Amino acid sequence: MKNKLVLMVGMILVMMALPTIIAVDTLGTFKQGDNISLYQYCDSCTYVNFTSLKYPNGTILIYDESMTKTGTNYNYTWIDTATTGSYFYTVCGDKDTILSCEDITFEITSNGKPEPSGIVIVLFILFFLALIGVTCYLALYSIGHLMSLDFDIKDLAIDWGVFFMIVALYFLEEYYLGNFGIRNYLLWFLSIGGILLIFIPIIAFIISMIIGSLNKRKMNIQPPPRLWGRRRI
């Protein structure tokens, strides 16, 4: 019994001597490439050190550098944010004269916003595919009416309206999704859309206005009235 009591007391003393690990906290989400102020609050610490950082690929770097104290807040500016994903950093300080450590996580995304939900991505892709279908249809429509020389201002407005929808989709992707793969597809789509929905419709409209109008004038020209009646034989 005495030996068990000594063992329990020894285990308690060992646990008290070990650093206290507090539950993981979240710092937030930040934009790729921006400087980040890593911080820690401690009202009873005389120092807090930034000790280590875990990258999204699992690499752990040891820093052990003092954080700048401002009242009860401690800060450390970190600038290596080229990689997107989840990061963990550890800070240690003498909280209530006891060495205590805390793990804090934060996210790096290309647009500085949290990753969108799956339904948002699905809706975005469906809208993107719908615009591709509409663009292909309008391209064939423009070419057909160019050959018929009856492409009018209403047709031009519809083509331009769809193109500006593609532009709006590009900015929405950058603001809400921040996905480089989708963004590259949108840039390619913008280039193709500029040809199919801006360049070709302008040519079709100008040719229809010039040649089409001339053809209509020719059709509407009436032969001059006869000044003399039919000659008698």
C-alpha positions in Angstrom: 0.0 0.0 0.0 2.8 2.4 0.9 4.6 1.6 -2.3 1.4 2.3 -4.4 1.0 5.7 -2.6 4.6 6.6 -3.3 4.1 5.7 -6.9 1.0 7.8 -7.3 2.6 10.8 -5.7 5.6 10.4 -8.0 3.4 10.2 -11.1 1.6 13.4 -10.0 4.9 15.2 -9.5 6.1 14.1 -12.9 2.9 15.3 -14.6 3.2 18.6 -12.8 6.7 19.0 -14.1 5.8 18.4 -17.7 4.7 21.3 -19.9 0.9 21.9 -19.9 -0.6 21.3 -23.3 -3.7 23.3 -23.9 -6.4 22.4 -26.5 -5.8 23.5 -30.1 -7.1 27.0 -31.0 -7.8 28.5 -34.4 -6.1 31.7 -35.6 -8.2 32.0 -38.7 -7.9 32.0 -42.5 -5.4 34.2 -44.4 -4.5 35.0 -48.0 -1.6 33.3 -49.7 1.5 35.5 -49.7 0.4 37.8 -46.9 2.4 38.4 -43.7 0.7 36.8 -40.7 0.9 38.0 -37.1 1.0 34.9 -34.9 -0.2 35.8 -31.5 -0.8 34.5 -28.0 -2.6 36.0 -25.0 -1.3 35.4 -21.6 -2.0 37.7 -18.6 0.4 35.9 -16.2 3.4 35.3 -18.4 6.7 37.1 -18.3 7.7 35.6 -21.7 6.2 33.6 -24.6 8.3 31.9 -27.2 7.3 30.8 -30.7 8.8 27.3 -30.7 7.8 25.4 -33.8 5.6 25.4 -36.9 4.1 22.5 -38.8 3.6 23.0 -42.6 0.7 21.4 -44.6 3.1 18.8 -46.0 4.0 17.6 -42.5 7.4 19.3 -42.2 8.1 20.7 -38.7 10.5 23.5 -38.2 11.9 24.5 -34.8 12.2 28.2 -34.2 12.4 28.9 -30.4 12.2 32.7 -30.9 10.8 35.2 -28.4 7.5 36.8 -29.3 7.1 40.6 -28.9 5.1 41.5 -25.8 2.4 44.2 -25.9 0.6 44.3 -22.6 -0.8 40.8 -22.2 -0.5 40.0 -25.9 2.5 38.4 -27.6 3.1 38.6 -31.3 5.4 37.2 -33.9 5.4 38.2 -37.6 5.7 35.2 -40.0 5.9 35.7 -43.8 6.4 32.3 -45.3 2.9 31.8 -46.6 3.5 30.5 -50.2 1.9 27.1 -49.6 -1.8 26.8 -49.1 -3.3 24.4 -46.5 -3.4 24.0 -42.7 -0.6 25.1 -40.5 0.1 24.5 -36.8 2.4 26.5 -34.6 3.3 26.0 -31.0 4.0 28.7 -28.3 5.3 28.2 -24.8 5.4 30.5 -21.8 5.6 30.6 -18.1 1.9 30.8 -17.4 1.4 31.2 -13.6 5.1 30.3 -13.2 4.4 26.9 -14.9 5.8 26.1 -18.3 2.7 25.9 -20.6 2.4 25.3 -24.3 -0.4 25.7 -26.8 -0.9 24.5 -30.3 -2.7 26.9 -32.7 -3.8 26.3 -36.2 -4.5 28.5 -39.2 -5.4 28.2 -42.8 -3.7 29.6 -45.9 -5.9 29.9 -49.0 -5.4 31.7 -52.4 -8.1 34.3 -51.6 -7.9 34.5 -47.9 -11.3 32.9 -47.4 -12.3 29.5 -45.9 -12.6 26.6 -48.3 -16.2 26.6 -49.9 -18.6 23.7 -49.2 -19.1 20.9 -51.8 -22.5 22.2 -52.9 -21.0 25.6 -53.8 -18.4 24.0 -56.0 -21.0 21.8 -57.7 -23.3 24.7 -58.4 -20.4 26.7 -59.7 -19.3 23.9 -62.1 -22.9 23.5 -63.4 -23.1 27.2 -64.1 -19.8 27.0 -65.8 -20.9 24.1 -68.0 -24.1 25.9 -68.8 -22.2 28.9 -70.0 -20.1 26.8 -72.3 -23.2 25.3 -73.9 -24.7 28.8 -74.4 -21.5 30.1 -75.8 -21.3 27.3 -78.4 -24.9 27.8 -79.4 -24.5 31.6 -79.8 -21.3 31.1 -81.8 -23.1 28.9 -84.3 -26.0 31.3 -84.3 -23.7 34.3 -85.1 -22.0 32.4 -87.9 -25.3 31.4 -89.4 -26.8 34.9 -89.3 -23.5 36.3 -90.6 -23.9 34.1 -93.7 -27.6 35.3 -94.0 -26.5 39.0 -93.5 -29.2 39.6 -90.9 -27.2 39.8 -87.6 -28.8 42.8 -85.8 -28.1 44.9 -82.7 -30.3 42.6 -80.5 -28.1 39.6 -81.4 -25.0 41.6 -80.6 -26.4 42.6 -77.2 -27.2 38.9 -76.3 -23.7 37.8 -77.2 -22.1 40.6 -75.2 -24.4 39.9 -72.2 -23.3 36.2 -72.1 -19.6 37.3 -72.3 -20.0 39.6 -69.3 -21.6 36.7 -67.4 -18.4 34.8 -68.0 -16.4 37.8 -66.7 -18.6 37.9 -63.6 -18.1 34.2 -63.1 -14.4 34.7 -63.1 -14.5 37.3 -60.4 -16.9 35.2 -58.3 -14.5 32.3 -58.5 -11.6 34.4 -57.4 -13.7 35.8 -54.5 -15.5 32.7 -53.3 -13.5 29.6 -54.5 -9.9 30.6 -55.0 -9.2 27.4 -57.0 -6.3 27.7 -59.4 -7.5 24.8 -61.6 -10.9 26.3 -62.2 -9.4 29.8 -62.6 -7.1 28.5 -65.4 -10.2 27.0 -67.2 -12.0 30.3 -66.8 -9.1 32.3 -68.2 -9.1 29.9 -71.2 -12.8 30.3 -71.5 -12.6 34.1 -71.4 -10.1 34.0 -74.3 -12.3 31.8 -76.4 -15.4 33.7 -75.4 -13.8 37.0 -76.4 -13.4 35.6 -79.9 -16.8 33.9 -80.2 -18.9 36.4 -78.3 -17.2 39.8 -79.0 -15.0 39.6 -82.1 -17.2 37.5 -84.4 -20.5 39.2 -83.5 -19.0 42.6 -84.2 -17.8 41.5 -87.6 -21.2 39.9 -88.2 -23.0 43.0 -87.2 -20.9 45.4 -89.3 -21.1 43.1 -92.4 -24.9 42.7 -92.0 -25.3 46.5 -91.6 -23.3 47.3 -94.7 -23.9 44.5 -97.2 -27.3 43.6 -95.9 -28.5 47.2 -96.1 -27.1 47.5 -99.7 -28.9 44.4 -100.7 -32.2 45.7 -99.3 -31.8 48.9 -101.1 -31.2 47.1 -104.4 -34.3 45.1 -103.8 -36.4 48.2 -103.0 -35.2 50.1 -106.1 -38.1 50.4 -108.6 -37.6 50.8 -112.3 -38.1 54.4 -113.5 -41.6 55.1 -115.0 -41.9 55.1 -118.8 -42.2 58.6 -120.3 -43.7 57.3 -123.5 -46.4 54.9 -124.2 -46.0 51.7 -126.2 -45.1 52.5 -129.8 -47.6 51.6 -132.5 -46.5 49.5 -135.5 
